[in-house]
Amino acid sequence: MLRSILGKTFRLLGYTLQYGCIAHCAFEYVGGVVMCSGPSMEPTIQSSDIVFAENLSRHFYAIQRGDIIIAKSPSDPKSNICKRVIGLEGDKVFTHSPSDYLKSHSYVPRGHVWLEGDNLQNSTDSRYYGPIPYGLIRGRICLKIWPLNDFGFLRDSPNGHRFSDE
């Protein structure tokens, strides 16, 4: 009797551990569902929109200009940010302060990306904290799930002219 109970308990623990490892690998390497908050990506992504972020692009270094990514915040590692990639390593990016008084160019260093929100007037991004290391990127947003009337692939940046020349 005791042997039967112990056997079933260990079997249940084994399955739980097995499926937990599979779930961890799926969320770490394949992707997951994310709820975005804040106005920095409006009008492309509204606060409380739910999106699917795939993680394979970051593992294969396939992030491109124009992609919307989820990254660890350089100023608060406990939180994530959702921004658009404006420049890749080696790119010369046009920068300006939100007040538009100071205009200049910056170069994105090796192993970094330049991120900006689509809502340039209301976004804390690389214009404030500089280029971020590629290692902070958690995934690339490829699909908006909620609200259902906006379901589908994400549209291009309303600030497309901000991309550096190739």
DSSP file with accessible surface (Angstrom, degrees, kcal/mol):
  #  RESIDUE AA STRUCTURE BP1 BP2  ACC     N-H-->O    O-->H-N    N-H-->O    O-->H-N    TCO  KAPPA ALPHA  PHI   PSI    X-CA   Y-CA   Z-CA
    1    1 A M     >        0   0  185      0, 0.0     4,-2.1     0, 0.0     5,-0.2   0.000 360.0 360.0 360.0 -52.7    0.0    0.0    0.0
    2    2 A L  H  >  +     0   0  125      1,-0.2     4,-2.7     2,-0.2     5,-0.2   0.901 360.0  53.9 -62.8 -38.6    2.7    2.5    1.0
    3    3 A R  H  > S+     0   0  219      1,-0.2     4,-2.4     2,-0.2    -1,-0.2   0.898 108.2  49.8 -63.3 -39.8    4.8    1.4   -1.9
    4    4 A S  H  > S+     0   0   64      2,-0.2     4,-2.3     1,-0.2    -1,-0.2   0.922 111.9  47.1 -65.0 -43.6    1.9    2.1   -4.3
    5    5 A I  H  X S+     0   0   88     -4,-2.1     4,-2.5     2,-0.2    -2,-0.2   0.929 113.6  47.9 -65.4 -44.8    1.3    5.6   -2.9
    6    6 A L  H  X S+     0   0   82     -4,-2.7     4,-2.8     1,-0.2     5,-0.3   0.906 111.0  52.0 -63.0 -40.4    5.0    6.5   -3.0
    7    7 A G  H  X S+     0   0   28     -4,-2.4     4,-2.2    -5,-0.2    -2,-0.2   0.932 112.0  45.0 -60.6 -46.8    5.3    5.2   -6.6
    8    8 A K  H  X S+     0   0  128     -4,-2.3     4,-2.5     2,-0.2    -1,-0.2   0.897 113.0  51.6 -65.5 -38.9    2.3    7.3   -7.7
    9    9 A T  H  X S+     0   0   67     -4,-2.5     4,-2.6     2,-0.2    -2,-0.2   0.946 112.3  44.8 -63.5 -46.6    3.7   10.4   -5.8
   10   10 A F  H  X S+     0   0  135     -4,-2.8     4,-2.4     2,-0.2    -1,-0.2   0.877 112.4  52.2 -66.9 -35.6    7.1   10.1   -7.4
   11   11 A R  H  X S+     0   0  141     -4,-2.2     4,-2.5    -5,-0.3    -1,-0.2   0.934 110.7  47.9 -64.3 -44.2    5.6    9.5  -10.8
   12   12 A L  H  X S+     0   0  113     -4,-2.5     4,-2.6     1,-0.2    -2,-0.2   0.923 112.3  49.1 -62.6 -43.6    3.4   12.6  -10.4
   13   13 A L  H  X S+     0   0  102     -4,-2.6     4,-2.5     1,-0.2    -1,-0.2   0.900 110.3  52.0 -62.2 -39.7    6.5   14.6   -9.3
   14   14 A G  H  X S+     0   0   37     -4,-2.4     4,-2.5     2,-0.2    -2,-0.2   0.931 111.7  45.2 -62.8 -46.1    8.4   13.3  -12.3
   15   15 A Y  H  X S+     0   0  118     -4,-2.5     4,-2.9     2,-0.2     5,-0.3   0.906 112.4  52.1 -64.6 -41.3    5.7   14.3  -14.8
   16   16 A T  H  X S+     0   0   84     -4,-2.6     4,-2.3    -5,-0.2    -2,-0.2   0.937 112.3  45.1 -61.0 -45.4    5.4   17.7  -13.1
   17   17 A L  H  X S+     0   0  126     -4,-2.5     4,-2.3     2,-0.2    -2,-0.2   0.925 113.5  50.8 -63.8 -43.1    9.1   18.3  -13.4
   18   18 A Q  H  X S+     0   0  105     -4,-2.5     4,-2.1    -5,-0.2    -2,-0.2   0.949 114.3  41.9 -61.0 -50.5    9.2   17.1  -17.0
   19   19 A Y  H  X S+     0   0  148     -4,-2.9     4,-2.6     1,-0.2    -1,-0.2   0.842 111.5  56.8 -71.0 -30.0    6.3   19.4  -18.1
   20   20 A G  H  X S+     0   0   41     -4,-2.3     4,-2.6    -5,-0.3    -1,-0.2   0.917 107.9  47.7 -64.2 -41.6    7.7   22.3  -16.1
   21   21 A C  H  X S+     0   0   71     -4,-2.3     4,-2.5     2,-0.2    -2,-0.2   0.910 111.8  49.9 -65.1 -41.0   11.0   22.0  -18.0
   22   22 A I  H  X S+     0   0  102     -4,-2.1     4,-2.4     2,-0.2    -2,-0.2   0.935 111.9  47.9 -63.4 -44.2    9.2   21.8  -21.3
   23   23 A A  H  X S+     0   0   41     -4,-2.6     4,-2.6     2,-0.2     5,-0.3   0.925 110.8  51.5 -63.5 -42.6    7.1   24.9  -20.4
   24   24 A H  H  X S+     0   0  112     -4,-2.6     4,-2.5     1,-0.2     5,-0.2   0.940 111.5  46.8 -59.4 -47.5   10.2   26.8  -19.3
   25   25 A C  H  X>S+     0   0   64     -4,-2.5     4,-2.8     1,-0.2     5,-0.6   0.898 111.5  52.0 -62.8 -39.7   12.0   26.0  -22.6
   26   26 A A  I  X>S+     0   0   40     -4,-2.4     5,-2.2     1,-0.2     4,-1.8   0.947 114.8  40.8 -63.1 -46.0    8.9   27.0  -24.6
   27   27 A F  I  <5S+     0   0  135     -4,-2.6    -2,-0.2     3,-0.2    -1,-0.2   0.845 120.0  45.1 -72.1 -31.8    8.6   30.4  -22.9
   28   28 A E  I  <5S+     0   0   51     -4,-2.5    -2,-0.2    -5,-0.3    -1,-0.2   0.887 129.9  18.7 -78.4 -39.6   12.4   31.0  -22.9
   29   29 A Y  I  <5S+     0   0  114     -4,-2.8    -3,-0.2    -5,-0.2    -2,-0.2   0.726 130.6  35.7-110.0 -24.9   13.2   30.0  -26.5
   30   30 A V  I  <<S-     0   0   81     -4,-1.8    25,-2.0    -5,-0.6    26,-0.7   0.897 104.5-105.1 -96.6 -56.9   10.0   30.0  -28.5
   31   31 A G  E   < -A   54   0A   8     -5,-2.2     2,-0.3    23,-0.3    -1,-0.3  -0.947  26.9-140.3 155.3-176.1    7.9   32.9  -27.1
   32   32 A G  E     -A   53   0A  16     21,-2.2    21,-2.9    -2,-0.3     2,-0.4  -0.979  30.5 -81.0-167.1 175.2    5.0   34.0  -25.0
   33   33 A V  E     -A   52   0A  97     -2,-0.3     2,-0.4    19,-0.2    19,-0.2  -0.735  42.8-172.2 -93.2 135.3    2.1   36.3  -24.6
   34   34 A V  E     -A   51   0A  45     17,-2.9    17,-3.1    -2,-0.4     2,-0.5  -0.986  19.1-143.9-131.7 138.3    2.8   39.8  -23.2
   35   35 A M  E     -A   50   0A 118     -2,-0.4     2,-0.3    15,-0.2    15,-0.2  -0.911  22.9-147.2 -99.8 125.7    0.5   42.6  -22.1
   36   36 A C        -     0   0   10     13,-2.7    12,-3.0    -2,-0.5     2,-0.3  -0.688  15.5-172.7 -92.2 144.4    1.9   46.0  -23.0
   37   37 A S        +     0   0  103     -2,-0.3    45,-0.2    10,-0.3     3,-0.2  -0.982  39.2  46.0-136.1 149.6    1.3   49.1  -20.8
   38   38 A G  S    S-     0   0   29     -2,-0.3     3,-0.4     1,-0.1    85,-0.0  -0.084  77.4 -95.9 103.6 158.8    2.1   52.8  -21.3
   39   39 A P  S >  S+     0   0   47      0, 0.0     3,-1.6     0, 0.0    83,-0.1   0.440  89.2 100.9 -90.5   1.1    1.7   55.3  -24.1
   40   40 A S  T 3  S+     0   0   18      1,-0.3    79,-2.8    -3,-0.2    78,-0.2   0.759  85.8  42.8 -66.7 -23.2    5.2   55.1  -25.7
   41   41 A M  T >> S+     0   0    5     -3,-0.4     4,-2.1     4,-0.3     3,-0.9   0.325  90.7 160.8-104.8   8.9    4.2   52.8  -28.6
   42   42 A E  T <4  +     0   0   62     -3,-1.6     4,-0.1     1,-0.3     0, 0.0  -0.443  56.8  23.8 -66.8 143.0    1.0   54.5  -29.5
   43   43 A P  T 34 S+     0   0   61      0, 0.0    -1,-0.3     0, 0.0     3,-0.2  -0.992 127.5  47.3 -90.3  -4.0   -0.6   54.4  -32.1
   44   44 A T  T <4 S+     0   0    1     -3,-0.9     2,-0.4     1,-0.3    -2,-0.2   0.940 127.6  17.6 -65.2 -48.9    0.9   51.0  -33.0
   45   45 A I  S  < S-     0   0    2     -4,-2.1    -4,-0.3    -6,-0.1    -1,-0.3  -0.992  77.6-154.3-127.4 123.1    0.4   49.4  -29.6
   46   46 A Q    >   -     0   0   72     -2,-0.4     3,-1.9    -3,-0.2   -10,-0.2  -0.542  38.0 -82.4 -90.1 159.7   -2.1   50.9  -27.1
   47   47 A S  T 3  S+     0   0   55      1,-0.3   -10,-0.3    -2,-0.2    -1,-0.1  -0.379 118.4  22.2 -59.8 137.0   -1.8   50.4  -23.3
   48   48 A S  T 3  S+     0   0   70    -12,-3.0    -1,-0.3     1,-0.3   -11,-0.2   0.437  87.1 141.7  78.8   4.6   -3.4   47.0  -22.3
   49   49 A D    <   -     0   0   10     -3,-1.9   -13,-2.7   -13,-0.3     2,-0.5  -0.487  46.3-137.2 -68.8 146.8   -2.9   45.5  -25.8
   50   50 A I  E     +AB  35 146A  44     96,-1.9    95,-2.9   -15,-0.2    96,-2.1  -0.930  28.4 176.1-110.4 129.7   -1.9   41.8  -25.7
   51   51 A V  E     -AB  34 144A   0    -17,-3.1   -17,-2.9    -2,-0.5     2,-0.5  -0.840  30.6-120.7-128.9 162.9    0.8   40.7  -28.1
   52   52 A F  E     -AB  33 143A  60     91,-2.9    90,-2.3    -2,-0.3    91,-1.2  -0.934  25.8-164.3-105.7 126.3    2.8   37.6  -28.9
   53   53 A A  E     -AB  32 141A   3    -21,-2.9   -21,-2.2    -2,-0.5     2,-0.3  -0.952   5.1-153.4-112.1 123.2    6.5   37.9  -28.6
   54   54 A E  E     -AB  31 140A  21     86,-2.7    86,-3.1    -2,-0.5   -23,-0.3  -0.747   4.2-162.0 -95.3 144.7    8.8   35.3  -30.2
   55   55 A N  S  > S+     0   0   17    -25,-2.0     4,-1.1    -2,-0.3     3,-0.3   0.468  70.3  86.0-104.9  -5.0   12.2   34.7  -28.7
   56   56 A L  H  > S+     0   0   79    -26,-0.7     4,-1.9     1,-0.2     6,-0.1   0.873  81.5  63.0 -68.1 -34.5   14.0   32.9  -31.6
   57   57 A S  H  4>S+     0   0   13      1,-0.2     5,-3.1     2,-0.2     6,-0.4   0.889 102.9  48.6 -58.6 -40.2   15.1   36.2  -33.3
   58   58 A R  H >45S+     0   0   30     -3,-0.3     3,-0.8     1,-0.2    -1,-0.2   0.872 110.1  51.4 -71.0 -32.7   17.2   37.3  -30.4
   59   59 A H  H 3<5S+     0   0   64     -4,-1.1    -1,-0.2     1,-0.2    -2,-0.2   0.826 116.6  39.9 -72.3 -29.8   18.9   33.9  -30.1
   60   60 A F  T 3<5S-     0   0  152     -4,-1.9    -1,-0.2     0, 0.0    -2,-0.2   0.224 111.1-118.5-102.0  12.5   19.8   33.9  -33.8
   61   61 A Y  T < 5 +     0   0  175     -3,-0.8    -3,-0.2    -4,-0.2    -4,-0.1   0.906  69.5 138.9  51.9  47.7   20.7   37.6  -33.9
   62   62 A A      < +     0   0   43     -5,-3.1     2,-0.3    -6,-0.1    -4,-0.2   0.125  17.8 132.0-108.7  17.6   17.9   38.3  -36.4
   63   63 A I        -     0   0   10     -6,-0.4     2,-0.3    -5,-0.1     3,-0.0  -0.556  37.6-170.1 -71.0 134.8   16.6   41.5  -35.0
   64   64 A Q    >   -     0   0  123     -2,-0.3     3,-2.0     1,-0.1    21,-0.3  -0.825  32.1 -79.5-125.2 163.7   16.2   44.1  -37.7
   65   65 A R  T 3  S+     0   0   57     -2,-0.3    21,-0.2     1,-0.2     3,-0.1  -0.361 117.8  28.4 -57.8 134.9   15.5   47.8  -38.0
   66   66 A G  T 3  S+     0   0   19     19,-3.2    -1,-0.2     1,-0.3    20,-0.1   0.179  87.9 129.9  96.3 -17.4   11.8   48.4  -37.6
   67   67 A D    <   -     0   0   27     -3,-2.0    18,-3.1    18,-0.1     2,-0.5  -0.419  55.7-133.9 -68.2 145.1   11.2   45.4  -35.4
   68   68 A I  E     -DC  84 141A   6     73,-0.5    73,-2.9    16,-0.2     2,-0.3  -0.896  33.8-174.4 -98.9 127.8    9.3   46.0  -32.1
   69   69 A I  E     -DC  83 140A   0     14,-3.1    14,-1.8    -2,-0.5     2,-0.5  -0.820  29.0-132.7-124.7 160.5   11.0   44.3  -29.3
   70   70 A I  E     +DC  82 139A  11     69,-2.7    68,-3.3    -2,-0.3    69,-1.7  -0.951  38.5 167.3-105.8 130.8   10.6   43.5  -25.6
   71   71 A A  E     -DC  81 137A   0     10,-2.3    10,-3.3    -2,-0.5     2,-0.3  -0.960  42.4 -95.8-140.4 158.6   13.7   44.3  -23.6
   72   72 A K  E     -D   80   0A  68     64,-2.6     8,-0.2    -2,-0.3     6,-0.1  -0.560  51.8-107.4 -68.7 137.3   14.8   44.6  -20.0
   73   73 A S        -     0   0    8      6,-2.6     3,-0.2     3,-0.6     6,-0.2  -0.512  18.6-145.9 -68.5 129.2   14.7   48.3  -19.0
   74   74 A P  S    S+     0   0   51      0, 0.0    -1,-0.2     0, 0.0    -2,-0.0   0.795 101.2  44.1 -67.8 -23.0   18.3   49.6  -18.7
   75   75 A S  S    S+     0   0   92      1,-0.3    -2,-0.1     2,-0.0    -3,-0.0   0.670 128.1  24.7 -94.1 -18.4   17.1   51.9  -15.9
   76   76 A D    >   -     0   0   73     -3,-0.2     3,-2.4     3,-0.2    -3,-0.6  -0.717  63.6-169.2-146.6  91.1   15.0   49.3  -14.0
   77   77 A P  T 3  S+     0   0   92      0, 0.0    -1,-0.1     0, 0.0    -2,-0.0   0.648  84.3  67.0 -60.2 -13.3   16.0   45.7  -14.6
   78   78 A K  T 3  S+     0   0  193     -6,-0.1     2,-0.3     2,-0.0    -6,-0.0   0.622  99.5  58.5 -80.7 -12.8   12.8   44.4  -12.9
   79   79 A S  S <  S-     0   0   44     -3,-2.4    -6,-2.6    -6,-0.2     2,-0.3  -0.822  74.2-134.9-118.6 159.4   10.7   45.9  -15.7
   80   80 A N  E     -D   72   0A  86     -2,-0.3     2,-0.3    -8,-0.2    -8,-0.2  -0.773  13.3-149.8-106.9 154.8   10.4   45.3  -19.4
   81   81 A I  E     -D   71   0A  25    -10,-3.3   -10,-2.3    -2,-0.3     2,-0.5  -0.888   5.1-147.3-121.5 154.2   10.1   47.9  -22.1
   82   82 A C  E     +D   70   0A  18     -2,-0.3     2,-0.3   -12,-0.2   -12,-0.2  -0.977  37.6 145.9-122.0 112.9    8.4   47.7  -25.5
   83   83 A K  E     -D   69   0A  10    -14,-1.8   -14,-3.1    -2,-0.5     2,-0.4  -0.924  45.9-106.4-143.0 167.9   10.2   49.8  -28.2
   84   84 A R  E     -DE  68 116A   7     32,-2.5    32,-2.3    -2,-0.3     2,-0.6  -0.793  33.7-118.0 -99.6 139.7   11.0   49.8  -31.9
   85   85 A V  E     + E   0 115A   0    -18,-3.1   -19,-3.2    -2,-0.4    30,-0.2  -0.657  37.4 168.4 -77.1 119.2   14.5   49.2  -33.2
   86   86 A I  E     +     0   0A   4     28,-3.2    78,-0.8    -2,-0.6     2,-0.3   0.755  63.9  18.6 -99.9 -36.1   15.7   52.3  -35.0
   87   87 A G  E     - E   0 114A   0     27,-1.4    27,-2.8    76,-0.1    -1,-0.3  -0.995  60.6-153.4-142.6 146.2   19.4   51.5  -35.3
   88   88 A L    >   -     0   0   39     -2,-0.3     3,-2.6    25,-0.2    20,-0.3  -0.602  54.1 -56.0-106.0 172.8   21.7   48.4  -35.2
   89   89 A E  T 3  S+     0   0  101     23,-0.5    -1,-0.2     1,-0.3    21,-0.2  -0.163 127.2  18.0 -54.2 135.2   25.3   48.2  -34.3
   90   90 A G  T 3  S+     0   0   58     18,-3.6    -1,-0.3     1,-0.3     2,-0.1   0.258  94.7 130.7  88.3 -12.8   27.4   50.5  -36.5
   91   91 A D    <   -     0   0   23     -3,-2.6    17,-2.6    18,-0.1     2,-0.6  -0.431  56.2-134.1 -74.3 149.8   24.4   52.6  -37.6
   92   92 A K  E     -G  107   0B 100     73,-0.2     2,-0.4    15,-0.2    15,-0.2  -0.916  29.0-165.6 -99.5 118.8   24.4   56.4  -37.5
   93   93 A V  E     -G  106   0B   0     13,-3.4    13,-2.4    -2,-0.6     2,-0.5  -0.894  21.0-124.1-113.1 142.0   21.1   57.5  -36.0
   94   94 A F  E     -G  105   0B  76     68,-0.4     2,-0.3    -2,-0.4    11,-0.2  -0.692  36.8-172.8 -78.8 123.8   19.6   61.0  -36.0
   95   95 A T  E     +G  104   0B  14      9,-3.2     9,-2.7    -2,-0.5     2,-0.3  -0.907  13.3 165.8-121.8 151.7   18.9   62.0  -32.4
   96   96 A H  E     -G  103   0B  19     -2,-0.3     7,-0.2     7,-0.2    31,-0.0  -0.979  37.5-105.4-155.3 155.1   17.1   64.9  -30.9
   97   97 A S    >   -     0   0   29      5,-1.6     3,-2.4    -2,-0.3    31,-0.0  -0.454  40.4-106.5 -76.7 158.4   15.8   65.9  -27.5
   98   98 A P  T 3  S+     0   0   35      0, 0.0    -1,-0.1     0, 0.0    22,-0.0   0.790 122.3  59.8 -57.2 -24.3   12.0   65.7  -27.1
   99   99 A S  T 3  S-     0   0   66      1,-0.1    22,-0.0     3,-0.0    -2,-0.0   0.610 103.9-134.2 -79.5  -9.3   12.0   69.5  -27.1
  100  100 A D  S <  S+     0   0   76     -3,-2.4     3,-0.1     2,-0.2    -1,-0.1   0.584  76.9 110.2  68.2  11.2   13.5   69.5  -30.6
  101  101 A Y  S    S+     0   0  199      1,-0.2     2,-0.6     2,-0.0    -1,-0.1   0.856  70.2  52.9 -82.8 -37.0   16.1   72.1  -29.7
  102  102 A L        +     0   0  130     -5,-0.0    -5,-1.6     2,-0.0     2,-0.4  -0.897  66.8 177.2-105.7 120.3   19.2   69.9  -29.7
  103  103 A K  E     +G   96   0B 137     -2,-0.6     2,-0.3    -7,-0.2    -7,-0.2  -0.977  15.9 134.2-122.4 136.9   19.8   67.8  -32.9
  104  104 A S  E     -G   95   0B  62     -9,-2.7    -9,-3.2    -2,-0.4     2,-0.4  -0.912  44.8-104.4-159.4-176.3   22.7   65.6  -33.4
  105  105 A H  E     -G   94   0B 105     -2,-0.3     2,-0.3   -11,-0.2   -11,-0.2  -0.934  25.7-168.6-122.2 147.5   23.8   62.2  -34.7
  106  106 A S  E     -G   93   0B  39    -13,-2.4   -13,-3.4    -2,-0.4     2,-0.4  -0.962  16.4-133.8-130.6 152.9   25.0   59.2  -32.6
  107  107 A Y  E     -G   92   0B 153     -2,-0.3   -15,-0.2   -15,-0.2   -18,-0.1  -0.888  20.5-127.6-105.5 138.1   26.6   55.9  -33.6
  108  108 A V        -     0   0    3    -17,-2.6   -18,-3.6    -2,-0.4     3,-0.1  -0.741  30.5-132.0 -84.7 120.2   25.3   52.6  -32.3
  109  109 A P    >   -     0   0   58      0, 0.0     3,-1.5     0, 0.0   -18,-0.1  -0.209  35.3 -75.1 -70.4 165.6   28.2   50.7  -30.7
  110  110 A R  T 3  S+     0   0  215      1,-0.2     3,-0.1   -21,-0.2   -22,-0.0  -0.295 119.0  19.3 -59.5 136.3   29.0   47.1  -31.4
  111  111 A G  T 3  S+     0   0   30      1,-0.3    23,-3.1    -3,-0.1    24,-0.4   0.619 109.4  97.6  79.8  13.6   26.6   44.7  -29.6
  112  112 A H  E <   -H  133   0C  53     -3,-1.5   -23,-0.5    21,-0.3     2,-0.3  -0.839  54.5-152.2-129.1 165.4   24.0   47.4  -29.0
  113  113 A V  E     -H  132   0C   1     19,-2.3    19,-2.5    -2,-0.3     2,-0.5  -0.949  18.5-127.1-133.3 155.4   20.7   48.6  -30.6
  114  114 A W  E     -E   87   0A  11    -27,-2.8   -28,-3.2    -2,-0.3   -27,-1.4  -0.919  30.5-167.4-104.1 123.9   19.0   52.0  -30.6
  115  115 A L  E     +E   85   0A   0     -2,-0.5    11,-2.5    15,-0.3    12,-0.4  -0.905  12.2 170.5-116.7 141.5   15.4   51.9  -29.4
  116  116 A E  E     -E   84   0A   2    -32,-2.3   -32,-2.5    -2,-0.4     2,-0.2  -0.992  30.5-119.8-143.1 149.6   12.6   54.5  -29.7
  117  117 A G        -     0   0    1     -2,-0.3   -76,-0.2   -34,-0.2   -34,-0.1  -0.494  24.3-123.4 -80.0 155.6    8.9   54.5  -29.0
  118  118 A D  S    S+     0   0    6      1,-0.2     2,-1.3   -78,-0.2   -77,-0.2   0.799 107.3  67.1 -69.1 -27.3    6.5   55.3  -31.8
  119  119 A N  S >  S-     0   0   38    -79,-2.8     3,-2.0     1,-0.2    -1,-0.2  -0.683  70.8-178.8 -92.7  81.5    5.1   58.1  -29.7
  120  120 A L  G >  S+     0   0   19     -2,-1.3     3,-0.6     1,-0.3    -1,-0.2   0.781  75.8  56.0 -58.8 -28.5    8.2   60.2  -29.7
  121  121 A Q  G 3  S+     0   0  129      1,-0.2    -1,-0.3    -3,-0.1   -81,-0.1   0.656 117.4  33.7 -78.0 -14.7    6.7   62.9  -27.5
  122  122 A N  G <  S+     0   0   91     -3,-2.0     2,-0.4   -82,-0.1    -1,-0.2  -0.326  94.5 103.7-137.9  51.4    5.9   60.5  -24.7
  123  123 A S    <   -     0   0    7     -3,-0.6     2,-0.7    -6,-0.1   -40,-0.0  -0.990  52.2-152.3-140.8 129.3    8.6   57.8  -24.7
  124  124 A T        +     0   0   85     -2,-0.4     2,-0.2     3,-0.1   -84,-0.0  -0.908  51.6 126.9 -94.7 113.9   11.6   57.2  -22.5
  125  125 A D  S >> S-     0   0    0     -2,-0.7     3,-2.6    -5,-0.1     4,-2.1  -0.597  73.5 -41.9-148.0-156.9   14.0   55.4  -24.8
  126  126 A S  H 3> S+     0   0    2    -11,-2.5     4,-1.6     1,-0.3   -10,-0.1   0.710 122.3  70.7 -61.4 -18.5   17.5   55.5  -26.2
  127  127 A R  H 34 S+     0   0   38    -12,-0.4    -1,-0.3     2,-0.2   -11,-0.1   0.782 113.0  29.6 -66.5 -22.3   17.3   59.2  -26.6
  128  128 A Y  H <4 S+     0   0  131     -3,-2.6    -2,-0.2     2,-0.2    -1,-0.1   0.828 135.8  24.3-100.0 -49.1   17.5   59.2  -22.7
  129  129 A Y  H  < S-     0   0   55     -4,-2.1    -3,-0.2     1,-0.3    -2,-0.2   0.376 101.3-128.8-106.2   7.4   19.5   56.1  -21.8
  130  130 A G     <  -     0   0   19     -4,-1.6    -1,-0.3    -5,-0.4   -15,-0.3  -0.168  55.2 -20.0  78.3-176.6   21.5   55.6  -25.0
  131  131 A P        -     0   0   39      0, 0.0   -17,-0.2     0, 0.0   -24,-0.0  -0.335  68.4-135.1 -64.1 148.0   21.9   52.4  -27.0
  132  132 A I  E     -H  113   0C   1    -19,-2.5   -19,-2.3     1,-0.0    -2,-0.1  -0.822  22.0-101.4-107.9 148.4   21.0   49.2  -25.1
  133  133 A P  E >   -H  112   0C  53      0, 0.0     3,-2.0     0, 0.0     4,-0.3  -0.365  25.9-124.5 -64.7 142.9   23.1   46.0  -25.1
  134  134 A Y  G >  S+     0   0   35    -23,-3.1     3,-1.8     1,-0.3   -22,-0.1   0.821 107.3  70.0 -56.2 -30.7   21.7   43.3  -27.4
  135  135 A G  G 3  S+     0   0   64    -24,-0.4    -1,-0.3     1,-0.3   -23,-0.1   0.687  88.1  63.1 -65.0 -17.4   21.7   41.0  -24.3
  136  136 A L  G <  S+     0   0   49     -3,-2.0   -64,-2.6   -65,-0.1     2,-0.3   0.624  77.5 106.6 -81.7 -12.2   18.8   42.9  -22.8
  137  137 A I  E <   + C   0  71A   1     -3,-1.8   -66,-0.3    -4,-0.3     3,-0.1  -0.511  43.4 179.5 -71.2 128.5   16.5   42.0  -25.6
  138  138 A R  E     -     0   0A  71    -68,-3.3     2,-0.3     1,-0.4   -67,-0.2   0.721  57.7 -35.8 -99.5 -31.9   13.9   39.4  -24.5
  139  139 A G  E     - C   0  70A   1    -69,-1.7   -69,-2.7   -81,-0.1     2,-0.5  -0.979  53.0-100.8-179.2 170.4   11.9   38.9  -27.7
  140  140 A R  E     -BC  54  69A  67    -86,-3.1   -86,-2.7    -2,-0.3     2,-0.4  -0.945  32.0-130.7-113.0 127.8   10.4   40.4  -30.9
  141  141 A I  E     +BC  53  68A   6    -73,-2.9   -73,-0.5    -2,-0.5   -88,-0.2  -0.641  36.9 160.2 -78.1 126.8    6.7   41.2  -31.1
  142  142 A C  E     +     0   0A  27    -90,-2.3    12,-0.5    -2,-0.4     2,-0.4   0.564  55.9  35.0-122.5 -13.2    5.2   39.8  -34.2
  143  143 A L  E     -B   52   0A  40    -91,-1.2   -91,-2.9    10,-0.2     2,-0.5  -0.994  59.9-141.3-150.6 134.0    1.5   39.6  -33.6
  144  144 A K  E     +BF  51 152A   5      8,-3.2     8,-2.1    -2,-0.4   -93,-0.3  -0.858  21.7 175.3 -93.8 127.2   -1.2   41.6  -31.8
  145  145 A I  E     +     0   0A  49    -95,-2.9   -94,-0.2    -2,-0.5     6,-0.2   0.803  48.5  74.2 -99.8 -39.2   -3.7   39.3  -30.2
  146  146 A W  E    S+B   50   0A 132    -96,-2.1   -96,-1.9     4,-0.1    -1,-0.3  -0.996  78.2  40.1-136.5 137.7   -6.0   41.7  -28.3
  147  147 A P  S >  S-     0   0   33      0, 0.0     3,-2.0     0, 0.0     4,-0.1   0.473  79.6-142.4 -73.8 152.2   -8.2   43.6  -28.9
  148  148 A L  G >  S+     0   0  115      1,-0.3     3,-1.6     2,-0.2    -2,-0.1   0.797  97.0  63.7 -60.7 -30.6   -9.6   41.3  -31.5
  149  149 A N  G 3  S+     0   0  142      1,-0.3    -1,-0.3     3,-0.0    -3,-0.1   0.678 109.3  42.6 -70.5 -11.9  -10.6   44.1  -33.9
  150  150 A D  G <  S+     0   0   69     -3,-2.0    -1,-0.3    -5,-0.1    -6,-0.2   0.227  84.4 141.4-110.5  10.8   -6.8   44.8  -34.2
  151  151 A F    <   +     0   0  120     -3,-1.6     2,-0.3    -6,-0.2    -6,-0.2  -0.239  39.8  57.3 -57.2 135.1   -5.7   41.2  -34.4
  152  152 A G  B    S-F  144   0A  17     -8,-2.1    -8,-3.2     0, 0.0     2,-0.1  -0.837  90.6 -25.0 140.5-173.4   -2.9   40.6  -36.8
  153  153 A F  S    S-     0   0  175     -2,-0.3   -10,-0.2   -10,-0.2     2,-0.1  -0.374  71.5-100.4 -70.4 151.7    0.7   41.6  -37.7
  154  154 A L        -     0   0   38    -12,-0.5    -1,-0.1   -13,-0.1     2,-0.1  -0.423  35.5-120.9 -77.3 147.7    1.9   44.9  -36.5
  155  155 A R        -     0   0  125   -111,-0.2    -1,-0.1     1,-0.2  -111,-0.0  -0.332  35.6 -83.8 -83.7 168.1    2.0   47.9  -38.9
  156  156 A D        -     0   0  142      1,-0.2    -1,-0.2    -2,-0.1     4,-0.0  -0.166  58.3 -79.1 -66.7 163.7    5.1   49.9  -39.9
  157  157 A S    >   -     0   0   13      1,-0.2     3,-1.0     2,-0.1    -1,-0.2  -0.345  24.6-141.3 -64.3 137.3    6.3   52.8  -37.8
  158  158 A P  T 3  S+     0   0   66      0, 0.0     3,-0.2     0, 0.0    -1,-0.2   0.634 106.8  54.5 -70.8 -10.6    4.5   56.1  -38.1
  159  159 A N  T >   +     0   0   29      1,-0.2     3,-2.8     2,-0.1     4,-0.2  -0.204  66.6 143.4-112.4  40.5    8.0   57.6  -37.8
  160  160 A G  G X   +     0   0   35     -3,-1.0     3,-1.6     1,-0.3    -1,-0.2   0.776  63.0  68.7 -54.8 -28.0    9.5   55.6  -40.7
  161  161 A H  G 3  S+     0   0  154      1,-0.3    -1,-0.3    -3,-0.2    -2,-0.1   0.639  85.3  72.7 -67.0 -11.6   11.6   58.5  -41.8
  162  162 A R  G <  S+     0   0   12     -3,-2.8   -68,-0.4     2,-0.0    -1,-0.3   0.629  71.6 106.7 -78.6 -15.3   13.6   58.1  -38.5
  163  163 A F  S <  S-     0   0   57     -3,-1.6   -76,-0.1    -4,-0.2     3,-0.1  -0.417  76.0-114.2 -68.3 143.5   15.4   55.0  -39.8
  164  164 A S        -     0   0   19    -78,-0.8     2,-0.1     1,-0.1   -71,-0.1  -0.303  37.0 -92.6 -72.8 158.1   19.0   55.4  -40.7
  165  165 A D              0   0  160    -73,-0.2   -73,-0.2     1,-0.1    -1,-0.1  -0.451 360.0 360.0 -70.3 142.9   20.2   55.0  -44.2
  166  166 A E              0   0  202     -2,-0.1    -1,-0.1    -3,-0.1    -3,-0.0  -0.320 360.0 360.0 -90.0 360.0   21.4   51.6  -45.2
